[in-house]
Amino acid sequence: MNSERTDYTGQTWIQLVTFRLGREHYGIPVSKVKEIIRPMEACPIPGMAGPVEGVINLRGEIIPVLRIHEVLGVKAGSDQIARKQRVIILDSGEGGFGVTVDEVLEVVKIDEAQIKHSPGVSADHRCEQAILGIVESAGHMVIVLDPAILVSESLEIEELVGR
């Protein structure tokens, strides 16, 4: 994780943007987040199936938007919380893409040593490599994700970003 910082005690810290999908809490390293926006109407792309919601035009850049709920197998939130939904714009290294989440919670600073290996993820689950671990923060278990791996495991990222 390249958003790590080491302090004078030798501890390595990482900052995570935490968000909610359904009732579960997730985190993504701040270094992977370009910005967080309110949802925009996505233009569907013919032939793009699965979790691709469509593309948005964000200040002249065409950004594919994914329904990350489908990728992770999480039930979408209720209509009551639609006003809290956000799109997290991420940088995969191959280009930008967005993921729709039910609610962005906060940025937390975590001692990297506190991130524990995720038990119970089967090796045949398509998102297994994307789960970096689990950490407790503010009384909740937070699943730490690598968004680039998450997208590349579920989609062909080069096709999405037009490269």
C-alpha positions, 0 to 999 in steps of 0.5 A: 500500500503506497499511502503508508507513513512511518512515524518515529516509533516505527509504526506504519500507518495507512489512511483509508476512506471508509464507506458502507455497502448495505450493512457492511463497512469497507475501506480503500487506501486514500492514495487510490481515491481521486475524488468523491462525487454525488451520483450522476446519471450514467450513460449505458454502453451497449454490450457492457453487461454485469456490474457496469452501470455506464459512463459519466463525463466528469469535466471532460474525462469519460469515467466508467461507473461500476455497481460494486454491490454486484461485484462483492455480492452485497445487497444494495441499500434501500431507497431511503438512503439514496440521498447518501449515495456517492460515487468514489472516483478511483485511479487504477493506474490504467485510468479512472473509474467510479464505484457507487457506494451507499454512503461514504463514512470517514477517513481513518488512520490505521496502524497497518499491523492491525489489518488482519488476514481475512478468514473464510474467503474461498480461493475460488471467489473472484474478489479474493485477491482484492481483499487486503484484510480486515480491521476494526475501526469505530466499533465496526469491522472494515474490509480493506480493498484494493480497488484496482485488483477488485476491478481487474478481477471482475472486468477487463479494465483496459476495455473500460477505460478505453485503452 
